[in-house]
Amino acid sequence: MKLVRLLANLGYGSRKEVTAMLRDGAFTDAAGNAIDEDARIAHADIRCDGEPLDPAAGMLIALNKPTGYTCSTRDAGRLVYDLLPARFRYRNPVLSTVGRLDRDTSGLLLMTDDGALLHRIISPKSNIAKVYEATLAQDLRGDEAAIFASGTLMLESEKTPLLPARLDVLGARRARLTLDEGRYHQVRRMFAAVGNHVEALHRSAIGGFDLGDLAAGQWRLLDEAGRAAVFAAKG
């Protein structure tokens, strides 16, 4: 791939803008020498204003999404893309969220520009569990774990029962819920079905990958070990 096209696909600008940046010396090699549009140079050896070039297509990132942000590129208000380098939203292939977290839910959000990887993660065949921590409006009754694990719970307007889910009690009004599927607003609707209301919801893990020390609003690029953890069983 020609250098100008590569840089444009990474979101650094249009081809015209990237060409101008090259002529102005914005892109250099690892030694700081300016490169031109005809340069043949390894991706890892290119710098933009002295910083390593963004990852090539095929990246997977983990973001600790705060509440108040929407998983969209077009909605009004704050978007998850606002938490990333601005150029990321202009990458080609497009950087997409792997599933969604609603505006009022915080926690682990995966994003990738690899369509095949995205579909592999969200596919029911991959059987990747998602772990949520919920703060509730009322005390737990005590029978929720059995109901959620039964595989018979029906949500309003649904035609098939939910798969069995694991509930761990963390406190009178706090619980951890592990799901093997991802229906619309599932956690909130499950607690509504047993007469409770979710006041705060946080996703802490996907598969065997958890947020660790990633602070709210921060993101990191996943290496091979991180990618493998997504597809591993939690714990």
N, C-alpha and C positions, 0 to 999 in steps of 0.2 A: 504494500500500500504506500502511495506517495505521502511524503511528510505532511504536506498541506492538508490533505484529506484526513490523515490520522489525527492531526491536532484539532481540526474542525469537528471531527466525530467525538472527540473528548470534551467538546464544549468550550474550547478556548475562544471561539469566535467563528464567524462565517469564514469561508475560504478566503475572501477578500481581506477580511480583518486579520486573519492568521498570516497571510502573505505580508501584510504591512508590518505586523509584529516581528516577523522574521527579519525583514529589512531593517527594522529599528534595533535589532540585537536582543530582543526579549528572550529568545530561545538560544541556549548555548549547549555545549557539551559539558561533560563532568569537570573539565579543566577550566571552564569559564570562557572558552572560545566561541564566538558567534558562529551559528550555522545558517546555511541558506536553504532555500526550498528544494534544492536538488541533492541535499546531503543524504548519504546512506549511513544511518547511525542506529544503534540498538535503542529500543524504547527506554531501557533502564539507564542509558547514558545521556538522556536529554534532560535539560533543566529549563524551567520557566521562571524568569526573574530569580534565578539561583536556587529554586526549589525543585525537587524531583518531579517528574511528570506524573500526572494522575494515572491510576492503573488502567491497563488496557481493558477492552470489552471482556466481560465474563466475571466481573467482580461481584462479591456478595458482602454487604455491610450490615452491621447491627447498630440500631439506633435506640436509645432509651427515650422514648417519646413522652414528653410531658403532657398533662391535660391541656386542653384548649387549642390543640393543633389538629388539623384535618389531613387525612391521607388522600390528598388530591393535588392536582396541578392547577385547578381552575376555580375552586370554591373561593368565596370571599373570606377574609379573615386570615388567621395564621395557618400556614401550611407546613407539613413536615419538611418540605424542600427548603424552607427558610432556615433550617437548622444545619444545612449542608453547604459546602461551597456553591456559590450561585451558578457556576458553570455546569454543575452536575445535572441540572434540570434540562440542559440542552444537549446532553450526550446522545449519541446515535450508535448502537441501539439505545432506546429509552430506558432510563433507570426507573423501575416500577416497584411499588410496595408488594411484598409477598403476603397477600391477604390484606386485611385492614384492621385498624383499631379505631373505634369511634372517638369523637372529639373529647368525650369525658372519660376515656380510658387511657391510662398511662402504661408505660413499660416497653417490653421488647418488641421491636418492629424490624423485620428483615427487609432489605431492599436489594434488587439485583437488576442488571441489564442483560441477563442470560435467560431468555424465555423458556428454554428447556429445563433449566434448573428451577425456575419459578414453579413450573407445572409439576415437577417432580416433588417439590416440597409440599405443595398444597394437595397433591393427589391422595385420595383416601387409601390407595394401595401402599403408600409409603408408611402409613400408620404412625405418623409423627404426633406425639402428644403435645398439648399446650397447657401450661400451668398458670393459673390465675389466683390472685389473692383478693378477696372481697371483704369490704367493710359494710356491715348491714345496719339497717334502721332499727331492727328488733332483735332480741335474743334468739338464738337458735332453739328450736323446739326439742331436738334430740333425735328425730326420725329422718332428718334430711339425708344423711349418709346412706341409709338403707333404700330410700326412695330413688336417689340418684344412681345407686349401683344396680338397681333392679332391671334396667333395660326396658322398662315398661312406661316410663314417664312420657306423656304426650304434651306437647306445647300447643297453645292456642293457634289455630289455623294450620297446624301441621297434620300430615296424613300418616306419618310413620313415627314410632316411638324413638326416643333418644337412645344412643348406645350407652352402655353402663359407664358411669363416671365416678371418680374417686373423690370423696370429700374428707379433708382433714380439718378438724376443729383447732383453731388457733386461739380462740377466746370466746367469750359469750356472744360477741357480735363480729367475730372475724373468722374466716375460713379460707382454706386453700382448696381449689377445685382443679382436678386434672381431667382434661377432655381429650378424646380421640377423634373428635369431629369438630366442625366449625360452622354451626348454623348462625343465622342472623341474630345478633345480640343474645347469643345462647345463654351466657351466664346470668345475665339480668333476667331473662325470661324464665330460667329454671328456678331462681329464687322467688320470682313472682308467683310461679305455679305452686309454691309451698307457703304462700302468704307473707312473703318478706320482700324487702326492697333493698337493692344495692345502692349504697351511698357513694362508695368509691371502689374502683376496680383497677387492678394493676396486673399486667402479664409479666411474669418473672422468668419464664423459660419456654423454649421451643425445643422439643426433643431433649437431648442431653446438653444443650447450650443454654446457659443462663447469663444474666446481665453482669454478674460479678461486681466489679468496682466501677462499672460504667455509670457515670452520674447522669441525672436527668438533663436531656438536651445534647448529650455527647454521642458520638458515633465512632465506630472503628471498623477497619477493613478486616474481614475474616481470612485467616490463613488456612492452610489445608487441615490443620487440626480443628480449627473452629468449624469449618464446613462439615467435617466428619462428625463432630459433636451434634450438629443439627439433626443428623440422621440416626443418632445413638439414643438408646433408651435412657430416660432420666434416672439418675441414681444408680 
